[in-house]
Amino acid sequence: MEFSNEYGLSAAFSTVTKNFFFQWATFTKEDGTVIVQKDKRSLAKHMLEGTVYAELDKATEEIQTAMRITQPNFFVPFDRSGINPFQQRFPITLRLEGTVRGNGGINLVNDTCATKVPGLFAAGDAATREFVAGGTTGGGSINASWAMTSGRISGKAAALYTHSIGEFGNKRIFFEERGCFEPSTGKSLDAIGITRALQNEVIPFEKNLFRTEEKLQNSMRILNELWREVHNSSPISQDPRAIVQTREITSMIATARWMYTSALNRKETRGMHKRDDYPTENKNMQYRLIANGIEDIHIRLSSNRLEEKGILL
């Protein structure tokens, strides 16, 4: 889960992150000074000082045409704003894409995309992608291939599992409430306040991209407090939408705690996981970190990709 802090470049007025297009861009500061270092961390440092701009001025007419054909949604915000990105500079930002373009997810124990929970199979963004992408983002092509392949594999496996246990007519399924709200407390959930507090610890790249022990520990203290607050609160109403909202908030906090606990335990820089206090890769840490637990999170080291019949796709 430490490999879950991927940020995507986009126009400041857009949510479309098509990083590939920015290879034809010239980046500048507010005063027009050209930024030579174009990697995301360098751009992020300049963003902390002021607005950063981009202009896709290096794209030929042929490339411009190809861009509009292959990714028309990228240009919708520009067209609506009356900006020609090939001839005018525009403000940019970094948007956290977390586990969507990151690699963190549910651990798989064999080549059917099974988990340790009998009958539960994971696919796509929900499942770890370290097996196909390592510690860096799979981008569009690898992630899309993984989504289609794992979806097919897990779907088939789930069907075979269902067939193997027979009809569900006489079976009862029990769900255990863990890490969620306690309706008996009578305290209503402050959904907006908790969501904003959570986002403030995960979204800012000065915390999640430029990681240090101190920053991660400070964020974990706040995330643990939010976890306890959600655990001791009830939905604002029994309306299904309010209950779903509570579940979503609980899941986001759980994910953030797994991310930062894993990040604290990987005391090196590897892949998308960057530690400013450990700026180099440690060859003695060539193992996976597997996070376990809801209330109390434990980290297990796995030096073998095939441990527990792990998959190798």
TIVEXMI-95062 format. One record per residue (C-alpha): residue in three letters; x, y, z. Coordinates in pm, whole numbers. Layout:
# TIVEXMI-95062
   res       c1       c2       c3
   ALA        X        Y        Z
...
# end
This chain:
# TIVEXMI-95062
   res       c1       c2       c3
   MET        0        0        0
   GLU      302      234       11
   PHE      282      237     -369
   SER      -49      427     -365
   ASN       55      789     -397
   GLU       58      847     -771
   TYR      -19     1203     -880
   GLY     -139     1300    -1227
   LEU      -68     1623    -1411
   SER     -368     1820    -1528
   ALA     -475     2170    -1609
   ALA     -573     2352    -1291
   PHE     -929     2386    -1425
   SER     -957     2021    -1529
   THR     -968     1678    -1366
   VAL     -841     1494    -1675
   THR     -492     1356    -1611
   LYS     -326     1258    -1937
   ASN       39     1267    -1835
   PHE      161     1142    -2172
   PHE       60     1463    -2348
   PHE      285     1674    -2127
   GLN      599     1535    -2289
   TRP      534     1796    -2558
   ALA      500     2076    -2301
   THR      717     2366    -2194
   PHE      678     2440    -1822
   THR      721     2790    -1685
   LYS      693     2985    -1363
   GLU      465     3284    -1312
   ASP      733     3522    -1445
   GLY      789     3310    -1757
   THR     1110     3142    -1641
   VAL     1140     2801    -1807
   ILE     1152     2503    -1571
   VAL     1423     2264    -1688
   GLN     1356     1969    -1456
   LYS     1022     1829    -1570
   ASP      969     1535    -1337
   LYS      667     1556    -1107
   ARG      863     1609     -787
   SER     1049     1904     -939
   LEU      725     2053    -1070
   ALA      562     1997     -730
   LYS      841     2189     -556
   HIS      782     2484     -788
   MET      407     2459     -725
   LEU      470     2502     -354
   GLU      631     2837     -439
   GLY      376     2960     -691
   THR      169     2884     -999
   VAL      328     2662    -1263
   TYR      219     2683    -1627
   ALA      240     2451    -1925
   GLU      207     2497    -2300
   LEU      199     2207    -2546
   ASP      408     2408    -2790
   LYS      633     2119    -2892
   ALA      355     1920    -3056
   THR      354     1930    -3436
   GLU       28     1975    -3627
   GLU       25     1603    -3697
   ILE       66     1522    -3327
   GLN     -199     1778    -3233
   THR     -447     1609    -3462
   ALA     -360     1268    -3321
   MET     -403     1398    -2966
   ARG     -755     1523    -3034
   ILE     -852     1196    -3200
   THR     -711      964    -2933
   GLN     -804     1162    -2619
   PRO    -1081     1412    -2702
   ASN    -1186     1441    -2336
   PHE     -851     1604    -2255
   PHE     -945     1907    -2464
   VAL    -1305     1960    -2346
   PRO    -1207     2187    -2050
   PHE     -977     2389    -2278
   ASP    -1242     2435    -2545
   ARG    -1495     2543    -2282
   SER    -1246     2794    -2142
   GLY    -1145     2926    -2485
   ILE     -781     2823    -2438
   ASN     -563     2679    -2713
   PRO     -316     2461    -2515
   PHE      -81     2446    -2815
   GLN      -43     2823    -2835
   GLN     -130     2951    -2488
   ARG       13     2858    -2153
   PHE     -226     2738    -1884
   PRO     -194     2675    -1507
   ILE     -137     2314    -1405
   THR     -169     2112    -1087
   LEU     -108     1763     -952
   ARG     -408     1549     -863
   LEU     -379     1249     -634
   GLU     -485      931     -812
   GLY     -404      706     -517
   THR     -475      339     -575
   VAL     -636      404     -915
   ARG     -302      458    -1087
   GLY     -100      335     -793
   ASN      -39      -31     -723
   GLY     -165      -83     -370
   GLY     -460     -315     -320
   ILE     -589     -642     -181
   ASN     -326     -914     -168
   LEU     -387    -1211     -397
   VAL     -284    -1559     -286
   ASN     -296    -1757     -610
   ASP     -339    -1730     -986
   THR     -720    -1726     -965
   CYS     -709    -1379     -803
   ALA     -832    -1533     -477
   THR     -787    -1368     -139
   LYS     -752    -1529      203
   VAL    -1128    -1494      248
   PRO    -1291    -1806      100
   GLY    -1504    -1715     -199
   LEU    -1371    -1359     -225
   PHE    -1180    -1269     -539
   ALA    -1029     -931     -625
   ALA     -968     -765     -961
   GLY     -874     -435    -1121
   ASP     -800     -137     -897
   ALA     -915     -330     -590
   ALA     -629     -580     -624
   THR     -254     -525     -593
   ARG      -76     -469     -925
   GLU      282     -511     -805
   PHE      296     -839     -994
   VAL      256     -667    -1330
   ALA      387     -314    -1268
   GLY      630     -334     -978
   GLY      654      -26     -756
   THR      556      224    -1026
   THR      226      310    -1189
   GLY       96       84    -1460
   GLY      -36      392    -1638
   GLY     -317      334    -1884
   SER     -213       32    -2090
   ILE      -87     -199    -1812
   ASN     -369     -103    -1576
   ALA     -632     -154    -1846
   SER     -482     -491    -1939
   TRP     -474     -588    -1573
   ALA     -838     -485    -1524
   MET     -959     -695    -1818
   THR     -739     -995    -1741
   SER     -797    -1007    -1366
   GLY    -1168     -947    -1418
   ARG    -1193    -1246    -1648
   ILE     -982    -1469    -1422
   SER    -1155    -1375    -1098
   GLY    -1501    -1396    -1254
   LYS    -1438    -1747    -1378
   ALA    -1290    -1850    -1044
   ALA    -1584    -1705     -850
   ALA    -1828    -1894    -1072
   LEU    -1639    -2220    -1023
   TYR    -1628    -2161     -648
   THR    -2003    -2102     -636
   HIS    -2062    -2419     -837
   SER    -1837    -2618     -603
   ILE    -2033    -2531     -287
   GLY    -2374    -2595     -439
   GLU    -2699    -2403     -397
   PHE    -2724    -2115     -148
   GLY    -3085    -2196      -58
   ASN    -3009    -2349      281
   LYS    -2705    -2139      363
   ARG    -2693    -1834      584
   ILE    -2434    -1563      538
   PHE    -2316    -1362      837
   PHE    -2149    -1022      822
   GLU    -1934     -902     1107
   GLU    -1940     -531     1182
   ARG    -1579     -420     1230
   GLY    -1423      -79     1205
   CYS    -1755       87     1144
   PHE    -2005      298     1334
   GLU    -2178      222     1660
   PRO    -2542      338     1626
   SER    -2595      312     2001
   THR    -2369      608     2075
   GLY    -2621      857     1943
   LYS    -2344     1081     1804
   SER    -2412     1181     1445
   LEU    -2132     1152     1195
   ASP    -1980     1479     1076
   ALA    -1937     1350      721
   ILE    -1816     1675      567
   GLY    -1575     1760      846
   ILE    -1421     1412      861
   THR    -1387     1392      484
   ARG    -1208     1727      468
   ALA     -978     1631      756
   LEU     -895     1303      582
   GLN     -828     1471      249
   ASN     -600     1722      419
   GLU     -370     1439      527
   VAL     -367     1243      202
   ILE     -417     1475      -95
   PRO     -151     1748      -39
   PHE      164     1640     -223
   GLU      382     1815       36
   LYS      271     1535      271
   ASN      211     1235       47
   LEU      469     1292     -227
   PHE      749     1436      -10
   ARG      729     1175      264
   THR      926     1183      589
   GLU      896     1000      920
   GLU      768     1313     1094
   LYS      504     1392      831
   LEU      378     1034      815
   GLN      362     1001     1193
   ASN      173     1331     1227
   SER      -76     1222      962
   MET     -120      881     1125
   ARG     -210     1042     1456
   ILE     -485     1240     1287
   LEU     -604      943     1081
   ASN     -625      728     1394
   GLU     -833      997     1563
   LEU    -1065     1011     1262
   TRP    -1093      632     1269
   ARG    -1203      639     1633
   GLU    -1448      920     1562
   VAL    -1612      729     1277
   HIS    -1613      410     1483
   ASN    -1805      587     1762
   SER    -2051      770     1538
   SER    -2370      678     1362
   PRO    -2495      789     1018
   ILE    -2674     1122     1010
   SER    -2986      922      926
   GLN    -3092      568      841
   ASP    -3139      671      481
   PRO    -2947      421      265
   ARG    -2746      704      110
   ALA    -2628      819      452
   ILE    -2527      466      546
   VAL    -2336      426      218
   GLN    -2163      759      283
   THR    -2052      633      625
   ARG    -1917      315      469
   GLU    -1727      517      208
   ILE    -1567      741      470
   THR    -1472      438      678
   SER    -1312      275      374
   MET    -1116      588      283
   ILE     -973      622      632
   ALA     -884      251      640
   THR     -706      284      306
   ALA     -513      593      420
   ARG     -400      415      738
   TRP     -278      113      539
   MET      -95      345      300
   TYR       90      543      563
   THR      164      245      788
   SER      326       72      491
   ALA      510      391      396
   LEU      651      423      748
   ASN      783       68      730
   ARG      955      110      394
   LYS     1252      320      502
   GLU     1389      381      155
   THR     1298      535     -180
   ARG     1161      282     -428
   GLY      927      327     -723
   MET      661      589     -656
   HIS      732      569     -282
   LYS      970      857     -208
   ARG     1114      921      136
   ASP     1302     1249      169
   ASP     1465     1117      486
   TYR     1568      797      304
   PRO     1637      928      -48
   THR     1807      617     -191
   GLU     1701      263     -267
   ASN     1803        3      -10
   LYS     1903     -324     -179
   ASN     1833     -507      147
   MET     1465     -411      127
   GLN     1373     -603     -187
   TYR     1059     -747      -33
   ARG      689     -677      -29
   LEU      510     -526      268
   ILE      174     -685      337
   ALA      -55     -488      569
   ASN     -296     -681      791
   GLY     -559     -562     1035
   ILE     -838     -312     1077
   GLU     -815     -170     1427
   ASP     -447     -252     1475
   ILE     -241     -269     1157
   HIS       49     -511     1132
   ILE      307     -532      855
   ARG      440     -865      732
   LEU      747     -895      511
   SER      730    -1117      205
   SER     1062    -1177       31
   ASN      920    -1426     -217
   ARG      669    -1319     -482
   LEU      530    -1669     -485
   GLU      486    -1692     -111
   GLU      146    -1835      -19
   LYS      109    -1947     -380
   GLY      135    -1585     -488
   ILE       58    -1510     -849
   LEU      312    -1448    -1122
   LEU      137    -1307    -1428
# end
